[in-house]
Amino acid sequence: MNIKKEDKKAKKKNAFDAACDYLSISERSIRETTDKLLEKGYSEAEAAEAVQKLKDAGILDDHGYALRYIEYAIRKGRGMRRIKNELRQKGIDAFEIEDIMFELSESGVIDAESGRDRALEQAMKIVKGKEIDEKLIAKVARRLQTQGYEGDEVYFVLGRLRNMAKEEPTDGEPI
């Protein structure tokens, strides 16, 4: 049995190869990659060396990762508050997140109007084909908050839904 244990140790990948395997599945942040290497039993020095090689090769880049993650999360219908929280959980520095948000707002990728539009789009998916009442409006509000939309975006959508509810015909009466 000692032979098998020794064989496994001899076949253990180096930290760089393990990190490459991890990153081949999906793009990750520097902290996620480091944490994974430590979890797999590599020393801090081995993990740091592997991560540095990946950074030097341009494979690990938190700024680029965060930009792509924000674009992905926006397509998924998430609000900015949730996106920022998810990036912080992935180890992206709060100042880096704010810089990226500023960069995206300067380039017109994100703005207050687009946030309201995305929130309204998410709400319309929920109310589609249903009678809009206060119970449904409350459900929409909870869902938008869960998705990370800001309060002003949620209130904008709720106002629109209440206006739509007033315009709906009741008992088959025409508008």
C-alpha positions as semicolon CSV with decimal commas, in nm:
position;residue;x (nm);y (nm);z (nm)
1;M;0,000;0,000;0,000
2;N;0,290;0,238;0,054
3;I;0,379;0,208;-0,312
4;K;0,036;0,337;-0,418
5;K;0,063;0,640;-0,187
6;E;0,409;0,720;-0,320
7;D;0,282;0,686;-0,679
8;K;0,002;0,931;-0,608
9;K;0,244;1,182;-0,458
10;A;0,478;1,146;-0,752
11;K;0,190;1,199;-0,995
12;K;0,056;1,505;-0,812
13;K;0,043;1,797;-1,055
14;N;0,237;2,108;-0,986
15;A;0,035;2,411;-0,875
16;F;0,060;2,583;-1,214
17;D;-0,086;2,282;-1,398
18;A;-0,361;2,246;-1,137
19;A;-0,449;2,614;-1,175
20;C;-0,458;2,578;-1,555
21;D;-0,695;2,283;-1,521
22;Y;-0,918;2,487;-1,287
23;L;-0,921;2,783;-1,524
24;S;-0,992;2,563;-1,827
25;I;-1,342;2,504;-1,689
26;S;-1,432;2,869;-1,639
27;E;-1,265;3,205;-1,597
28;R;-1,195;3,287;-1,232
29;S;-1,061;3,568;-1,019
30;I;-0,716;3,567;-0,864
31;R;-0,857;3,497;-0,517
32;E;-1,077;3,212;-0,641
33;T;-0,777;3,052;-0,811
34;T;-0,553;3,097;-0,508
35;D;-0,819;2,959;-0,274
36;K;-0,868;2,654;-0,496
37;L;-0,497;2,578;-0,499
38;L;-0,477;2,609;-0,122
39;E;-0,785;2,387;-0,089
40;K;-0,610;2,124;-0,305
41;G;-0,319;2,119;-0,061
42;Y;-0,061;2,338;-0,231
43;S;0,144;2,565;-0,010
44;E;0,092;2,940;-0,011
45;A;0,427;2,981;-0,186
46;E;0,334;2,732;-0,460
47;A;-0,006;2,895;-0,507
48;A;0,144;3,245;-0,519
49;E;0,405;3,137;-0,774
50;A;0,145;2,971;-0,997
51;V;-0,088;3,271;-0,977
52;Q;0,197;3,508;-1,059
53;K;0,288;3,303;-1,368
54;L;-0,076;3,313;-1,478
55;K;-0,092;3,689;-1,421
56;D;0,231;3,742;-1,614
57;A;0,093;3,534;-1,902
58;G;-0,225;3,746;-1,903
59;I;-0,442;3,448;-1,813
60;L;-0,544;3,584;-1,472
61;D;-0,662;3,945;-1,480
62;D;-0,914;4,063;-1,222
63;H;-0,997;4,382;-1,413
64;G;-1,078;4,200;-1,735
65;Y;-1,257;3,925;-1,545
66;A;-1,475;4,178;-1,362
67;L;-1,564;4,356;-1,688
68;R;-1,672;4,032;-1,852
69;Y;-1,856;3,920;-1,538
70;I;-2,054;4,245;-1,524
71;E;-2,155;4,209;-1,890
72;Y;-2,259;3,847;-1,825
73;A;-2,456;3,937;-1,512
74;I;-2,635;4,224;-1,689
75;R;-2,741;3,982;-1,964
76;K;-2,874;3,753;-1,691
77;G;-3,091;4,036;-1,559
78;R;-2,905;4,106;-1,237
79;G;-2,897;4,445;-1,073
80;M;-2,581;4,641;-0,997
81;R;-2,601;4,591;-0,619
82;R;-2,603;4,213;-0,662
83;I;-2,328;4,223;-0,924
84;K;-2,104;4,427;-0,693
85;N;-2,166;4,185;-0,405
86;E;-2,087;3,884;-0,623
87;L;-1,763;4,044;-0,742
88;R;-1,660;4,120;-0,382
89;Q;-1,730;3,756;-0,292
90;K;-1,503;3,653;-0,578
91;G;-1,224;3,861;-0,428
92;I;-1,236;4,167;-0,652
93;D;-1,130;4,477;-0,461
94;A;-1,413;4,725;-0,388
95;F;-1,212;5,013;-0,536
96;E;-1,148;4,809;-0,850
97;I;-1,522;4,741;-0,879
98;E;-1,601;5,113;-0,851
99;D;-1,337;5,197;-1,112
100;I;-1,487;4,944;-1,350
101;M;-1,839;5,073;-1,286
102;F;-1,719;5,425;-1,361
103;E;-1,546;5,303;-1,677
104;L;-1,864;5,128;-1,793
105;S;-2,083;5,429;-1,716
106;E;-1,843;5,659;-1,903
107;S;-1,858;5,431;-2,206
108;G;-2,239;5,417;-2,188
109;V;-2,261;5,045;-2,113
110;I;-2,445;5,111;-1,787
111;D;-2,648;5,407;-1,669
112;A;-2,948;5,479;-1,449
113;E;-3,189;5,448;-1,741
114;S;-3,053;5,111;-1,851
115;G;-3,091;4,983;-1,492
116;R;-3,456;5,087;-1,487
117;D;-3,508;4,934;-1,831
118;R;-3,355;4,603;-1,723
119;A;-3,562;4,602;-1,403
120;L;-3,878;4,671;-1,603
121;E;-3,790;4,393;-1,846
122;Q;-3,750;4,149;-1,556
123;A;-4,082;4,265;-1,409
124;M;-4,263;4,216;-1,739
125;K;-4,146;3,855;-1,748
126;I;-4,312;3,802;-1,410
127;V;-4,643;3,977;-1,488
128;K;-4,682;3,850;-1,843
129;G;-5,037;3,725;-1,894
130;K;-5,140;3,792;-1,534
131;E;-5,376;4,043;-1,383
132;I;-5,170;4,310;-1,211
133;D;-5,278;4,350;-0,849
134;E;-5,099;4,455;-0,530
135;K;-5,003;4,097;-0,450
136;L;-4,831;4,057;-0,786
137;I;-4,667;4,400;-0,753
138;A;-4,527;4,295;-0,412
139;K;-4,393;3,975;-0,571
140;V;-4,220;4,179;-0,841
141;A;-4,069;4,409;-0,578
142;R;-3,927;4,115;-0,382
143;R;-3,788;3,956;-0,697
144;L;-3,619;4,277;-0,814
145;Q;-3,465;4,331;-0,471
146;T;-3,336;3,973;-0,475
147;Q;-3,186;4,032;-0,818
148;G;-2,998;4,330;-0,676
149;Y;-3,177;4,627;-0,828
150;E;-3,144;4,960;-0,650
151;G;-3,440;5,108;-0,464
152;D;-3,504;5,381;-0,721
153;E;-3,514;5,121;-0,999
154;V;-3,761;4,906;-0,804
155;Y;-3,986;5,206;-0,726
156;F;-3,978;5,312;-1,091
157;V;-4,100;4,966;-1,196
158;L;-4,365;4,952;-0,924
159;G;-4,500;5,289;-1,039
160;R;-4,519;5,165;-1,397
161;L;-4,698;4,848;-1,287
162;R;-4,949;5,043;-1,080
163;N;-5,020;5,265;-1,382
164;M;-5,067;4,956;-1,596
165;A;-5,305;4,810;-1,335
166;K;-5,518;5,128;-1,350
167;E;-5,538;5,100;-1,728
168;E;-5,648;4,734;-1,730
169;P;-6,015;4,684;-1,814
170;T;-6,225;4,530;-1,538
171;D;-6,510;4,282;-1,592
172;G;-6,464;4,289;-1,969
173;E;-6,520;4,664;-1,995
174;P;-6,328;4,843;-2,269
175;I;-6,063;5,093;-2,161
